[in-house]
Amino acid sequence: MKNEYPLFILLISLLSLSNASLDQVQAPDFGPASAFALFTANGEFTNNGASTVIGNIGTKASTLTGFPLGEVTGQIYVQDANTAQAAMAVHSVYTS
């Protein structure tokens, strides 16, 4: 019983510290890339089956294959101004 008390205090201290730090965590702002459900700035993605994507999909670097086999409820963007802006936003988030 004597050894459990310090462990309990340590556990409570760690839990209170973790809650304090979680309040200060913010998700990065992906800006124009937030408009995409699926997006790639480098490479390509392929759909090999019946899938449903709710939202826009896009690529800046390559082509999309497997659509319309899969269903997309949004728009498909391939190497246009929208994907160029989204790629810059993703790059900015990952390099800052």
SULPE-V343952 format. One record per backbone hydrogen bond with DSSP energy under -1.0 kcal/mol. NH is the residue of the N-H (numbers start at 1). CO is the residue of the C=O. If there is no record, write none. Layout:
<<NH & CO> <NH & CO>>
//
This chain:
<<8 & 4> <9 & 5> <10 & 6> <11 & 7> <12 & 8> <13 & 9> <14 & 10> <15 & 11> <16 & 12> <17 & 13> <18 & 14> <19 & 15> <20 & 16> <21 & 17> <22 & 18> <23 & 19> <33 & 30> <34 & 31> <35 & 32> <36 & 33> <37 & 56> <38 & 56> <40 & 58> <47 & 65> <53 & 71> <57 & 75> <58 & 38> <59 & 77> <60 & 40> <65 & 45> <70 & 66> <71 & 51> <73 & 53> <74 & 55> <77 & 57> <79 & 59> <84 & 80> <85 & 81> <86 & 82> <87 & 83> <88 & 84> <89 & 85> <90 & 86> <91 & 87> <92 & 88> <93 & 89> <94 & 90> <95 & 91>>
//
